Amino acid sequence: MNQLISVVQIVDRTSESSSRMVLSTKKPNVMHSKSRHQRHMAAKAKGRHTGYGRRKGTMNARMPFKVLWMRRQRVLRRLLRKYREAKKIDKHLYHELYASSKGNQFKNKRVLMEAIHSKKAETQRKKLLVEQAEARKVKAKVKSDKKISKDGKKDEPITADEA
């Protein structure tokens, strides 16, 4: 029992000779413990107590869309800056991807990285095709030059000096 019992002697003011004894209980000082609250908040940090029945505000009120948008843009732009400074992408590709990220093209960093890799692979492939076409042109030119020179020798009459 937490309550303390104290005996108080009350003196009746009307007659000085009479006094009576009264029992009163002294309650302890009220404590306001935070332990239950801390336990509840620890559970909330794990994701408990956040179901539909606990929600009062709209989704936008609980976590504004604008805040999510700003966070995402900052993440994407930071990645683009980092890649440009590391010379992984050139300024033209940077500008193109920057504009498309502003246009809500990429929902997260992973999607942007995949887009960067695919764009780089595409440019590499185009470059390779151009080089192969150039090589074919050079080879054909050499072949045709050879053929022309061979045909030219046949048409020329054989002179006494050559024989």
DSSP file with accessible surface (Angstrom, degrees, kcal/mol):
  #  RESIDUE AA STRUCTURE BP1 BP2  ACC     N-H-->O    O-->H-N    N-H-->O    O-->H-N    TCO  KAPPA ALPHA  PHI   PSI    X-CA   Y-CA   Z-CA
    1    1 A M              0   0  181      0, 0.0     0, 0.0     0, 0.0     0, 0.0   0.000 360.0 360.0 360.0 123.1    0.0    0.0    0.0
    2    2 A N        +     0   0  139      2,-0.1     2,-0.3    26,-0.0     0, 0.0   0.619 360.0  95.8 -83.3 -15.6    1.5    3.2   -1.2
    3    3 A Q        -     0   0   79     24,-0.1     2,-0.4    25,-0.1    24,-0.2  -0.593  65.5-143.2 -82.6 138.8   -0.6    5.5    0.9
    4    4 A L  E     -A   26   0A 119     22,-2.1    22,-3.4    -2,-0.3     2,-0.5  -0.816   9.0-140.9 -97.9 138.8    0.8    6.7    4.2
    5    5 A I  E     -A   25   0A 107     -2,-0.4     2,-0.4    20,-0.2    20,-0.2  -0.862  21.1-173.5-100.0 127.9   -1.6    7.1    7.2
    6    6 A S  E     -A   24   0A  45     18,-2.4    18,-1.9    -2,-0.5     2,-0.6  -0.952  19.4-135.6-123.1 143.1   -0.9   10.1    9.3
    7    7 A V  E     -A   23   0A  89     -2,-0.4     2,-0.5    16,-0.2    16,-0.2  -0.848  21.9-169.3 -97.3 126.5   -2.6   11.0   12.5
    8    8 A V  E     -A   22   0A  65     14,-2.2    14,-2.2    -2,-0.6     2,-0.7  -0.960  13.7-145.1-119.2 132.3   -3.6   14.6   12.8
    9    9 A Q  E     -A   21   0A 125     -2,-0.5     2,-0.6    12,-0.2    12,-0.2  -0.864  15.4-162.5 -99.0 118.9   -4.8   16.1   16.1
   10   10 A I  E     -A   20   0A  70     10,-1.9    10,-1.9    -2,-0.7     2,-0.6  -0.907   6.7-148.9-103.5 127.4   -7.5   18.7   15.5
   11   11 A V  E     -A   19   0A  76     -2,-0.6     2,-0.5     8,-0.2     8,-0.2  -0.834  15.2-130.6 -98.2 126.7   -8.1   21.1   18.2
   12   12 A D        -     0   0   60      6,-1.1     6,-0.2    -2,-0.6     3,-0.1  -0.634  11.9-153.6 -76.6 124.2  -11.7   22.3   18.5
   13   13 A R  S    S+     0   0  224     -2,-0.5     3,-0.2     1,-0.2    -1,-0.1   0.748  85.5  66.6 -73.4 -22.3  -11.6   26.1   18.8
   14   14 A T  S    S+     0   0  121      1,-0.3     2,-0.5     2,-0.1    -1,-0.2   0.951 113.7  22.0 -68.6 -46.6  -14.9   26.4   20.6
   15   15 A S        -     0   0   43      3,-0.2     3,-0.3     1,-0.1    -1,-0.3  -0.980  67.7-154.1-125.0 127.9  -13.7   24.7   23.7
   16   16 A E  S    S+     0   0  183     -2,-0.5    -1,-0.1     1,-0.2    -4,-0.1   0.775  91.7  57.2 -70.5 -25.4  -10.1   24.5   24.5
   17   17 A S  S    S+     0   0  116     -6,-0.1     2,-0.4     2,-0.0    -1,-0.2   0.828  94.3  74.1 -78.0 -30.4  -10.3   21.4   26.6
   18   18 A S        +     0   0   47     -3,-0.3    -6,-1.1    -6,-0.2     2,-0.3  -0.684  52.7 158.2 -91.9 133.5  -11.9   19.2   23.9
   19   19 A S  E     -A   11   0A  58     -2,-0.4     2,-0.4    -8,-0.2    -8,-0.2  -0.987  20.6-153.4-142.6 151.3   -9.8   17.9   21.0
   20   20 A R  E     -A   10   0A 154    -10,-1.9   -10,-1.9    -2,-0.3     2,-0.4  -0.935  14.9-122.8-128.8 156.2  -10.4   14.9   18.8
   21   21 A M  E     -A    9   0A 126     -2,-0.4     2,-0.4   -12,-0.2   -12,-0.2  -0.792  25.7-170.2 -98.8 135.2   -8.2   12.7   16.8
   22   22 A V  E     -A    8   0A  47    -14,-2.2   -14,-2.2    -2,-0.4     2,-0.5  -0.981  14.2-143.0-127.4 134.2   -8.8   12.3   13.1
   23   23 A L  E     +A    7   0A 129     -2,-0.4     2,-0.3   -16,-0.2   -16,-0.2  -0.838  25.7 173.6 -92.7 131.1   -7.2    9.8   10.8
   24   24 A S  E     -A    6   0A  48    -18,-1.9   -18,-2.4    -2,-0.5     2,-0.5  -0.980  26.6-128.6-133.8 151.4   -6.3   11.1    7.3
   25   25 A T  E     -A    5   0A  79     -2,-0.3     2,-0.7   -20,-0.2   -20,-0.2  -0.843  12.6-148.1-100.8 135.4   -4.5    9.4    4.5
   26   26 A K  E     -A    4   0A 114    -22,-3.4   -22,-2.1    -2,-0.5    -2,-0.0  -0.888  17.1-145.0-100.9 117.4   -1.6   11.2    2.8
   27   27 A K        -     0   0  142     -2,-0.7   -24,-0.1   -24,-0.2     3,-0.1  -0.526  21.9-107.6 -80.6 149.7   -1.4   10.2   -0.8
   28   28 A P        -     0   0   69      0, 0.0    -1,-0.1     0, 0.0     2,-0.1  -0.286  46.9 -80.4 -71.6 162.9    2.1    9.9   -2.4
   29   29 A N        -     0   0  143      1,-0.1     2,-0.3     0, 0.0     0, 0.0  -0.402  54.8-107.8 -62.0 137.0    3.3   12.5   -4.9
   30   30 A V        -     0   0  144     -3,-0.1     2,-0.3    -2,-0.1    -1,-0.1  -0.500  33.7-154.5 -73.9 129.4    1.8   11.8   -8.3
   31   31 A M        -     0   0  163     -2,-0.3     2,-0.5    -3,-0.1    -1,-0.0  -0.812   9.2-156.4-102.4 146.3    4.3   10.4  -10.9
   32   32 A H        -     0   0  175     -2,-0.3     2,-0.2     2,-0.0    -2,-0.0  -0.817  19.7-161.5-120.2  88.9    4.0   10.8  -14.6
   33   33 A S        -     0   0   55     -2,-0.5     4,-0.3     1,-0.1     3,-0.2  -0.465  15.9-161.4 -76.6 140.3    6.0    7.9  -16.0
   34   34 A K     >  +     0   0  143     -2,-0.2     4,-2.9     1,-0.1     5,-0.2   0.413  68.6  97.0 -94.0  -1.7    7.1    8.1  -19.7
   35   35 A S  H  > S+     0   0   53      1,-0.2     4,-2.4     2,-0.2     5,-0.2   0.906  83.2  46.8 -61.7 -42.3    7.7    4.4  -20.0
   36   36 A R  H  > S+     0   0  162      1,-0.2     4,-2.4     2,-0.2    -1,-0.2   0.930 114.5  48.3 -64.4 -41.6    4.4    3.5  -21.5
   37   37 A H  H  > S+     0   0  117     -4,-0.3     4,-2.7     2,-0.2    -2,-0.2   0.918 111.5  49.4 -63.9 -43.3    4.7    6.3  -24.0
   38   38 A Q  H  X S+     0   0  119     -4,-2.9     4,-2.3     2,-0.2    -1,-0.2   0.906 110.8  50.1 -63.6 -39.8    8.2    5.4  -24.9
   39   39 A R  H  X S+     0   0  167     -4,-2.4     4,-1.9    -5,-0.2    -1,-0.2   0.921 111.8  48.6 -64.2 -41.5    7.2    1.8  -25.4
   40   40 A H  H  X S+     0   0   65     -4,-2.4     4,-2.2     1,-0.2    -2,-0.2   0.913 111.9  48.4 -64.3 -42.9    4.3    2.9  -27.7
   41   41 A M  H  X S+     0   0   86     -4,-2.7     4,-2.2     2,-0.2    -1,-0.2   0.859 107.9  54.8 -69.4 -33.0    6.6    5.2  -29.7
   42   42 A A  H  X S+     0   0   56     -4,-2.3     4,-1.1     2,-0.2    -1,-0.2   0.910 109.2  48.4 -64.3 -39.6    9.1    2.4  -30.1
   43   43 A A  H  <>S+     0   0   24     -4,-1.9     5,-2.3     1,-0.2     4,-0.4   0.906 109.9  52.0 -66.2 -39.4    6.4    0.2  -31.6
   44   44 A K  H ><5S+     0   0   89     -4,-2.2     3,-1.4     1,-0.2    -2,-0.2   0.878 103.4  57.7 -64.7 -35.5    5.3    3.1  -33.9
   45   45 A A  H 3<5S+     0   0   90     -4,-2.2    -1,-0.2     1,-0.3    -2,-0.2   0.833 104.2  52.7 -63.8 -29.8    8.9    3.4  -35.1
   46   46 A K  T 3<5S-     0   0  152     -4,-1.1    -1,-0.3    -3,-0.3    -2,-0.2   0.542 130.0 -99.0 -80.3  -8.5    8.6   -0.3  -36.1
   47   47 A G  T < 5S+     0   0   42     -3,-1.4     3,-0.4    -4,-0.4    -3,-0.2   0.517  77.6 135.9 104.9   7.6    5.5    0.6  -38.1
   48   48 A R      < +     0   0  140     -5,-2.3    -1,-0.3     1,-0.2    -2,-0.0  -0.395  59.0  29.6 -81.3 165.4    2.8   -0.5  -35.6
   49   49 A H  S    S+     0   0   73      1,-0.1    -1,-0.2    -2,-0.1    -5,-0.1   0.828  87.4 107.3  59.4  35.9   -0.4    1.5  -34.8
   50   50 A T        +     0   0   52     -3,-0.4    -1,-0.1     5,-0.0    -2,-0.1   0.071  43.6 128.0-128.9  25.8   -0.5    3.2  -38.3
   51   51 A G  S >> S-     0   0   39      1,-0.1     3,-1.3     3,-0.0     4,-0.6  -0.056  79.1 -86.0 -74.7-177.4   -3.5    1.4  -39.9
   52   52 A Y  G >4 S+     0   0  199      1,-0.3     3,-1.0     2,-0.2    -1,-0.1   0.857 126.0  59.6 -59.2 -36.2   -6.5    3.0  -41.5
   53   53 A G  G 34 S+     0   0   84      1,-0.2    -1,-0.3     3,-0.0    -3,-0.0   0.729 105.1  49.0 -67.4 -21.9   -8.3    3.3  -38.1
   54   54 A R  G <4 S+     0   0  151     -3,-1.3     2,-0.3     2,-0.0    -1,-0.2   0.543  90.9  98.6 -91.7 -10.5   -5.5    5.5  -36.7
   55   55 A R    <<  +     0   0  107     -3,-1.0     3,-0.0    -4,-0.6    -5,-0.0  -0.649  33.8 164.5 -89.1 137.1   -5.3    7.9  -39.6
   56   56 A K        +     0   0  205     -2,-0.3    -1,-0.2     2,-0.1     2,-0.1   0.702  59.7  59.7-111.7 -41.2   -7.0   11.3  -39.5
   57   57 A G  S    S-     0   0   37      1,-0.1     2,-0.0     2,-0.1     0, 0.0  -0.411  87.4 -98.0 -90.4 167.9   -5.4   13.2  -42.3
   58   58 A T     >  -     0   0   95     -2,-0.1     4,-2.3     1,-0.1     5,-0.2  -0.243  41.4-101.1 -72.2 170.7   -5.2   12.5  -46.1
   59   59 A M  H  > S+     0   0  144      1,-0.2     4,-2.4     2,-0.2    -1,-0.1   0.902 125.8  51.1 -61.3 -39.8   -2.2   10.9  -47.6
   60   60 A N  H  4 S+     0   0   74      1,-0.2    -1,-0.2     2,-0.2     6,-0.1   0.853 109.7  50.0 -67.6 -32.4   -1.0   14.3  -48.8
   61   61 A A  H  4 S+     0   0   70      1,-0.2    -1,-0.2     2,-0.1    -2,-0.2   0.871 112.3  47.1 -73.4 -35.8   -1.4   15.8  -45.3
   62   62 A R  H  < S+     0   0  122     -4,-2.3    -2,-0.2     1,-0.3    -1,-0.2   0.885 137.2   4.4 -74.7 -39.2    0.5   13.0  -43.7
   63   63 A M  S  < S-     0   0   67     -4,-2.4    -1,-0.3    -5,-0.2    -2,-0.1  -0.782  88.1-130.5-145.8  99.0    3.4   13.1  -46.2
   64   64 A P     >  -     0   0   51      0, 0.0     4,-1.8     0, 0.0     3,-0.2  -0.190   5.4-137.5 -58.2 139.1    3.1   15.9  -48.7
   65   65 A F  H  > S+     0   0  109      1,-0.2     4,-2.7     2,-0.2     5,-0.2   0.841 104.2  59.1 -61.4 -35.1    3.6   15.0  -52.4
   66   66 A K  H  > S+     0   0  152      2,-0.2     4,-2.8     1,-0.2    -1,-0.2   0.897 103.4  50.5 -64.2 -38.9    5.7   18.1  -52.9
   67   67 A V  H  > S+     0   0   43     -3,-0.2     4,-2.6     2,-0.2    -1,-0.2   0.932 111.6  48.2 -64.6 -42.5    8.2   17.0  -50.3
   68   68 A L  H  X S+     0   0   76     -4,-1.8     4,-2.5     1,-0.2    -2,-0.2   0.918 112.0  50.1 -62.7 -42.0    8.4   13.5  -51.9
   69   69 A W  H  X S+     0   0   90     -4,-2.7     4,-2.8     2,-0.2     5,-0.2   0.933 111.0  48.2 -61.9 -46.6    8.9   15.2  -55.3
   70   70 A M  H  X S+     0   0   67     -4,-2.8     4,-2.5     1,-0.2    -2,-0.2   0.920 111.8  49.9 -63.1 -42.6   11.7   17.5  -54.0
   71   71 A R  H  X S+     0   0  139     -4,-2.6     4,-2.3     2,-0.2    -1,-0.2   0.930 112.5  47.3 -59.7 -46.2   13.5   14.6  -52.4
   72   72 A R  H  X S+     0   0   65     -4,-2.5     4,-2.6     1,-0.2     5,-0.2   0.933 112.1  49.2 -64.2 -44.2   13.3   12.6  -55.5
   73   73 A Q  H  X S+     0   0    6     -4,-2.8     4,-2.9     1,-0.2     5,-0.3   0.905 110.9  50.5 -61.1 -41.9   14.5   15.5  -57.7
   74   74 A R  H  X S+     0   0  149     -4,-2.5     4,-2.2    -5,-0.2    -1,-0.2   0.911 111.2  48.5 -64.4 -40.4   17.4   16.2  -55.4
   75   75 A V  H  X S+     0   0   50     -4,-2.3     4,-2.2    -5,-0.2    -2,-0.2   0.947 114.9  44.6 -63.0 -47.7   18.5   12.5  -55.4
   76   76 A L  H  X S+     0   0    0     -4,-2.6     4,-2.5     1,-0.2    -2,-0.2   0.920 114.9  47.6 -65.6 -43.1   18.3   12.3  -59.2
   77   77 A R  H  X S+     0   0   65     -4,-2.9     4,-2.6    -5,-0.2    -1,-0.2   0.879 109.7  53.4 -67.8 -36.5   20.1   15.6  -59.8
   78   78 A R  H  X S+     0   0  141     -4,-2.2     4,-2.5    -5,-0.3    -1,-0.2   0.930 110.3  47.9 -62.0 -43.4   22.8   14.7  -57.3
   79   79 A L  H  X S+     0   0    8     -4,-2.2     4,-2.6     2,-0.2    -2,-0.2   0.932 111.7  49.3 -63.3 -44.6   23.4   11.4  -59.2
   80   80 A L  H  X S+     0   0    0     -4,-2.5     4,-2.3     1,-0.2    -2,-0.2   0.915 111.8  48.9 -61.6 -43.2   23.6   13.2  -62.5
   81   81 A R  H  X S+     0   0  103     -4,-2.6     4,-2.7     1,-0.2     5,-0.2   0.928 111.2  50.1 -60.7 -44.5   26.0   15.8  -61.2
   82   82 A K  H  X S+     0   0  121     -4,-2.5     4,-1.9     1,-0.2    -2,-0.2   0.922 111.9  47.2 -61.8 -44.1   28.2   13.0  -59.7
   83   83 A Y  H  <>S+     0   0   16     -4,-2.6     5,-2.6     2,-0.2     6,-1.1   0.873 112.2  50.1 -65.5 -38.4   28.3   11.1  -63.0
   84   84 A R  H ><5S+     0   0   86     -4,-2.3     3,-1.4    -5,-0.2    -2,-0.2   0.928 111.6  47.6 -67.6 -41.8   29.1   14.2  -65.0
   85   85 A E  H 3<5S+     0   0  132     -4,-2.7    -1,-0.2     1,-0.3    -2,-0.2   0.833 110.9  51.6 -68.0 -31.4   31.9   15.2  -62.7
   86   86 A A  T 3<5S-     0   0   59     -4,-1.9    -1,-0.3    -5,-0.2    -2,-0.2   0.374 114.1-120.9 -84.0   4.3   33.3   11.6  -62.9
   87   87 A K  T < 5S+     0   0  177     -3,-1.4    -3,-0.2     2,-0.2    -2,-0.1   0.741  77.8 126.8  62.7  25.1   33.1   11.9  -66.7
   88   88 A K  S   <S+     0   0  101     -5,-2.6     2,-0.3     1,-0.2    -4,-0.2   0.773  78.7  25.4 -78.9 -29.6   30.8    8.9  -66.8
   89   89 A I  S    S-     0   0    9     -6,-1.1    -2,-0.2    -9,-0.1    -1,-0.2  -0.978  84.0-126.2-130.1 150.3   28.4   11.0  -68.9
   90   90 A D     >  -     0   0   89     -2,-0.3     4,-2.5    -3,-0.1     5,-0.2  -0.362  35.1 -98.8 -87.8 174.6   29.0   14.0  -71.1
   91   91 A K  H  > S+     0   0  148      1,-0.2     4,-2.4     2,-0.2     5,-0.2   0.815 120.6  55.2 -67.1 -27.2   27.3   17.3  -70.8
   92   92 A H  H  > S+     0   0  128      2,-0.2     4,-2.2     1,-0.2    -1,-0.2   0.943 111.1  42.7 -71.1 -46.4   24.8   16.6  -73.6
   93   93 A L  H  > S+     0   0   19      2,-0.2     4,-2.8     1,-0.2     5,-0.3   0.896 113.1  55.1 -65.4 -37.7   23.6   13.4  -72.1
   94   94 A Y  H  X S+     0   0   29     -4,-2.5     4,-2.7     1,-0.2    -2,-0.2   0.945 109.3  46.4 -57.6 -49.5   23.5   15.1  -68.7
   95   95 A H  H  X S+     0   0  132     -4,-2.4     4,-2.3     1,-0.2    -1,-0.2   0.910 112.8  49.5 -63.6 -41.7   21.3   17.9  -70.0
   96   96 A E  H  X S+     0   0   96     -4,-2.2     4,-2.1     1,-0.2    -1,-0.2   0.932 115.0  43.2 -62.4 -46.7   19.0   15.4  -71.7
   97   97 A L  H  X S+     0   0    0     -4,-2.8     4,-2.3     2,-0.2    -2,-0.2   0.856 110.9  56.0 -70.5 -33.7   18.6   13.3  -68.6
   98   98 A Y  H  X S+     0   0   72     -4,-2.7     4,-2.0    -5,-0.3    -2,-0.2   0.946 110.1  45.4 -60.7 -47.8   18.2   16.3  -66.4
   99   99 A A  H  X S+     0   0   55     -4,-2.3     4,-1.5     1,-0.2    -2,-0.2   0.909 113.5  48.7 -64.4 -41.8   15.3   17.6  -68.5
  100  100 A S  H  <>S+     0   0   28     -4,-2.1     5,-2.0     1,-0.2     6,-0.3   0.841 109.0  53.3 -71.7 -28.4   13.7   14.1  -68.6
  101  101 A S  H ><5S+     0   0    0     -4,-2.3     3,-1.3     1,-0.2    -1,-0.2   0.880 107.8  51.1 -71.5 -33.5   14.0   13.7  -64.8
  102  102 A K  H 3<5S+     0   0  133     -4,-2.0    -2,-0.2     1,-0.3    -1,-0.2   0.848 104.4  58.9 -67.7 -30.4   12.3   17.1  -64.4
  103  103 A G  T 3<5S-     0   0   53     -4,-1.5    -1,-0.3    -5,-0.2    -2,-0.2   0.161 122.7-106.5 -84.7  17.7    9.6   15.7  -66.6
  104  104 A N  T < 5S+     0   0   95     -3,-1.3    -3,-0.2     2,-0.1    -2,-0.1   0.855  76.2 138.9  64.7  38.0    8.9   12.8  -64.2
  105  105 A Q      < +     0   0  131     -5,-2.0     2,-0.5     1,-0.2    -4,-0.2   0.814  62.2  49.0 -80.4 -31.7   10.6   10.2  -66.5
  106  106 A F        -     0   0   13     -6,-0.3    -1,-0.2    -5,-0.2    -2,-0.1  -0.941  59.8-165.9-118.3 125.5   12.4    8.4  -63.7
  107  107 A K  S    S-     0   0  141     -2,-0.5     2,-0.3     1,-0.1    -1,-0.1   0.712  73.9  -3.1 -83.9 -19.2   10.6    7.3  -60.5
  108  108 A N  S  > S-     0   0   54      1,-0.1     4,-1.7   -33,-0.0     5,-0.1  -0.954  79.5 -88.5-158.4-179.8   13.8    6.5  -58.6
  109  109 A K  H  > S+     0   0   96     -2,-0.3     4,-2.6     1,-0.2     5,-0.2   0.865 118.7  56.5 -64.6 -39.3   17.6    6.4  -58.7
  110  110 A R  H  > S+     0   0  139      1,-0.2     4,-2.3     2,-0.2    -1,-0.2   0.920 107.0  48.9 -61.7 -43.3   17.7    2.8  -60.0
  111  111 A V  H  > S+     0   0   36      1,-0.2     4,-2.3     2,-0.2    -1,-0.2   0.908 111.1  50.7 -64.6 -39.3   15.6    3.6  -63.0
  112  112 A L  H  X S+     0   0    0     -4,-1.7     4,-2.5     2,-0.2    -2,-0.2   0.923 109.3  50.5 -64.6 -42.4   17.8    6.6  -63.8
  113  113 A M  H  X S+     0   0   59     -4,-2.6     4,-2.6     1,-0.2    -2,-0.2   0.911 109.9  50.4 -62.7 -41.3   20.9    4.5  -63.6
  114  114 A E  H  X S+     0   0  105     -4,-2.3     4,-2.6     1,-0.2    -1,-0.2   0.914 110.1  50.5 -61.8 -40.9   19.4    1.9  -65.9
  115  115 A A  H  X S+     0   0   19     -4,-2.3     4,-2.7     2,-0.2    -2,-0.2   0.908 109.6  50.8 -64.0 -40.9   18.5    4.6  -68.4
  116  116 A I  H  X S+     0   0    1     -4,-2.5     4,-2.7     1,-0.2     5,-0.2   0.943 111.8  47.1 -61.3 -47.5   22.1    6.0  -68.3
  117  117 A H  H  X S+     0   0  103     -4,-2.6     4,-2.5     1,-0.2    -2,-0.2   0.917 113.4  47.6 -62.7 -42.2   23.5    2.5  -69.0
  118  118 A S  H  X S+     0   0   71     -4,-2.6     4,-2.5     2,-0.2    -1,-0.2   0.914 112.7  48.9 -67.5 -39.4   21.1    1.9  -71.8
  119  119 A K  H  X S+     0   0   76     -4,-2.7     4,-2.5     2,-0.2     5,-0.2   0.918 112.5  48.2 -64.5 -42.6   21.8    5.3  -73.4
  120  120 A K  H  X S+     0   0   82     -4,-2.7     4,-2.4    -5,-0.2    -2,-0.2   0.919 112.3  49.0 -64.5 -40.7   25.5    4.8  -73.1
  121  121 A A  H  X S+     0   0   60     -4,-2.5     4,-2.5    -5,-0.2    -2,-0.2   0.901 110.6  51.8 -64.0 -39.7   25.2    1.3  -74.7
  122  122 A E  H  X S+     0   0   76     -4,-2.5     4,-2.5     2,-0.2    -2,-0.2   0.928 111.1  45.7 -63.8 -44.8   23.1    2.7  -77.5
  123  123 A T  H  X S+     0   0   85     -4,-2.5     4,-2.5     1,-0.2    -2,-0.2   0.906 112.7  51.6 -65.9 -37.9   25.6    5.5  -78.3
  124  124 A Q  H  X S+     0   0  124     -4,-2.4     4,-2.3    -5,-0.2    -2,-0.2   0.912 110.3  49.1 -63.0 -41.3   28.4    2.9  -78.2
  125  125 A R  H  X S+     0   0  128     -4,-2.5     4,-2.5     2,-0.2    -2,-0.2   0.920 111.3  48.7 -65.3 -43.3   26.5    0.6  -80.6
  126  126 A K  H  X S+     0   0  121     -4,-2.5     4,-2.4     1,-0.2    -1,-0.2   0.914 110.7  51.2 -62.7 -40.9   25.9    3.5  -83.0
  127  127 A K  H  X S+     0   0  124     -4,-2.5     4,-2.4     1,-0.2    -2,-0.2   0.922 110.2  49.3 -62.0 -43.2   29.6    4.4  -82.9
  128  128 A L  H  X S+     0   0   89     -4,-2.3     4,-2.6     1,-0.2    -2,-0.2   0.909 110.2  50.6 -63.4 -42.4   30.6    0.8  -83.6
  129  129 A L  H  X S+     0   0   83     -4,-2.5     4,-2.5     2,-0.2    -1,-0.2   0.903 110.1  49.9 -63.5 -40.6   28.2    0.6  -86.6
  130  130 A V  H  X S+     0   0   91     -4,-2.4     4,-2.5     2,-0.2    -2,-0.2   0.928 111.2  49.2 -63.2 -44.6   29.5    3.9  -88.0
  131  131 A E  H  X S+     0   0  112     -4,-2.4     4,-2.5     2,-0.2    -2,-0.2   0.911 111.5  49.1 -61.2 -42.6   33.1    2.6  -87.7
  132  132 A Q  H  X S+     0   0   87     -4,-2.6     4,-2.5     2,-0.2    -1,-0.2   0.910 110.7  50.1 -64.3 -40.3   32.2   -0.7  -89.4
  133  133 A A  H  X S+     0   0   31     -4,-2.5     4,-2.5     2,-0.2    -2,-0.2   0.920 110.9  49.6 -64.1 -42.2   30.5    1.1  -92.2
  134  134 A E  H  X S+     0   0   99     -4,-2.5     4,-2.6     2,-0.2    -2,-0.2   0.918 110.2  50.5 -60.8 -43.9   33.6    3.3  -92.6
  135  135 A A  H  X S+     0   0   59     -4,-2.5     4,-2.6     1,-0.2    -2,-0.2   0.908 110.4  49.7 -61.8 -41.9   35.8    0.2  -92.7
  136  136 A R  H  X S+     0   0  159     -4,-2.5     4,-2.6     2,-0.2    -1,-0.2   0.913 110.7  50.2 -63.3 -41.0   33.5   -1.4  -95.3
  137  137 A K  H  X S+     0   0  134     -4,-2.5     4,-2.5     2,-0.2    -2,-0.2   0.929 111.7  47.4 -62.6 -44.3   33.7    1.8  -97.4
  138  138 A V  H  X S+     0   0   88     -4,-2.6     4,-2.6     2,-0.2     5,-0.2   0.929 112.6  49.4 -62.8 -44.2   37.5    1.9  -97.2
  139  139 A K  H  X S+     0   0  163     -4,-2.6     4,-2.5     1,-0.2    -2,-0.2   0.919 112.3  47.7 -62.2 -43.3   37.8   -1.8  -98.1
  140  140 A A  H  X S+     0   0   58     -4,-2.6     4,-2.8     2,-0.2    -1,-0.2   0.899 111.1  51.5 -65.1 -39.5   35.4   -1.3 -101.1
  141  141 A K  H  X S+     0   0  126     -4,-2.5     4,-2.7     2,-0.2    -2,-0.2   0.933 110.6  47.7 -63.4 -44.9   37.4    1.7 -102.3
  142  142 A V  H  X S+     0   0   87     -4,-2.6     4,-2.5     1,-0.2    -2,-0.2   0.928 113.2  49.3 -61.0 -43.2   40.7   -0.2 -102.1
  143  143 A K  H  X S+     0   0  158     -4,-2.5     4,-2.4     1,-0.2    -2,-0.2   0.923 112.5  46.3 -63.7 -44.5   39.2   -3.1 -104.0
  144  144 A S  H  X S+     0   0   49     -4,-2.8     4,-2.8     2,-0.2    -1,-0.2   0.901 112.0  51.2 -68.2 -37.5   37.7   -0.9 -106.7
  145  145 A D  H  X S+     0   0   76     -4,-2.7     4,-2.6     2,-0.2     5,-0.2   0.915 111.0  49.1 -61.7 -41.8   41.0    1.0 -107.0
  146  146 A K  H  X S+     0   0  154     -4,-2.5     4,-2.2    -5,-0.2    -2,-0.2   0.918 112.0  48.5 -62.7 -42.4   42.8   -2.3 -107.4
  147  147 A K  H  X S+     0   0  139     -4,-2.4     4,-2.8     2,-0.2     5,-0.2   0.917 111.5  49.3 -66.7 -41.8   40.4   -3.4 -110.0
  148  148 A I  H  X S+     0   0  114     -4,-2.8     4,-2.6     1,-0.2    -2,-0.2   0.926 111.9  48.0 -63.6 -44.1   40.7   -0.2 -112.0
  149  149 A S  H  X S+     0   0   66     -4,-2.6     4,-1.6     2,-0.2    -1,-0.2   0.897 112.7  49.4 -65.2 -35.2   44.5   -0.3 -111.9
  150  150 A K  H  X S+     0   0  138     -4,-2.2     4,-1.5    -5,-0.2    -2,-0.2   0.931 112.7  46.8 -68.3 -43.9   44.4   -4.0 -113.0
  151  151 A D  H  X S+     0   0   72     -4,-2.8     4,-1.9     1,-0.2    -2,-0.2   0.888 109.2  55.7 -65.8 -36.9   41.9   -3.2 -115.9
  152  152 A G  H  X S+     0   0   29     -4,-2.6     4,-1.3    -5,-0.2    -1,-0.2   0.879 105.6  51.2 -63.5 -37.9   44.1   -0.2 -116.9
  153  153 A K  H  < S+     0   0  158     -4,-1.6    -1,-0.2     1,-0.2    -2,-0.2   0.878 108.1  52.4 -68.3 -35.1   47.1   -2.5 -117.2
  154  154 A K  H  < S+     0   0  156     -4,-1.5    -2,-0.2     1,-0.2    -1,-0.2   0.905 108.0  50.7 -68.2 -40.7   45.3   -4.9 -119.5
  155  155 A D  H  < S+     0   0  137     -4,-1.9    -1,-0.2     2,-0.1    -2,-0.2   0.817  91.4  90.8 -69.2 -29.6   44.1   -2.2 -121.8
  156  156 A E  S  < S-     0   0  114     -4,-1.3     2,-0.1    -5,-0.2     3,-0.0  -0.468  84.0-118.8 -70.3 135.7   47.6   -0.7 -122.3
  157  157 A P        -     0   0  104      0, 0.0     2,-0.4     0, 0.0    -1,-0.1  -0.443  29.7-108.0 -72.8 148.2   49.4   -2.3 -125.2
  158  158 A I        -     0   0  137     -2,-0.1     2,-0.2    -4,-0.1    -4,-0.0  -0.620  37.8-155.3 -78.5 126.5   52.6   -4.0 -124.3
  159  159 A T     >  -     0   0   67     -2,-0.4     4,-1.5     1,-0.1     3,-0.3  -0.549  28.5-107.5 -98.1 170.2   55.6   -2.0 -125.5
  160  160 A A  T  4 S+     0   0   90      1,-0.2    -1,-0.1     2,-0.2    -2,-0.0   0.810 116.8  59.1 -67.4 -29.8   59.1   -3.3 -126.3
  161  161 A D  T  4 S+     0   0  155      1,-0.2    -1,-0.2     0, 0.0    -3,-0.0   0.884 106.9  45.4 -67.4 -37.1   60.5   -1.7 -123.1
  162  162 A E  T  4        0   0  128     -3,-0.3    -1,-0.2     0, 0.0    -2,-0.2   0.847 360.0 360.0 -76.9 -31.2   58.2   -3.8 -120.9
  163  163 A A     <        0   0  107     -4,-1.5    -3,-0.0     0, 0.0    -4,-0.0  -0.014 360.0 360.0 -78.6 360.0   58.8   -7.1 -122.7
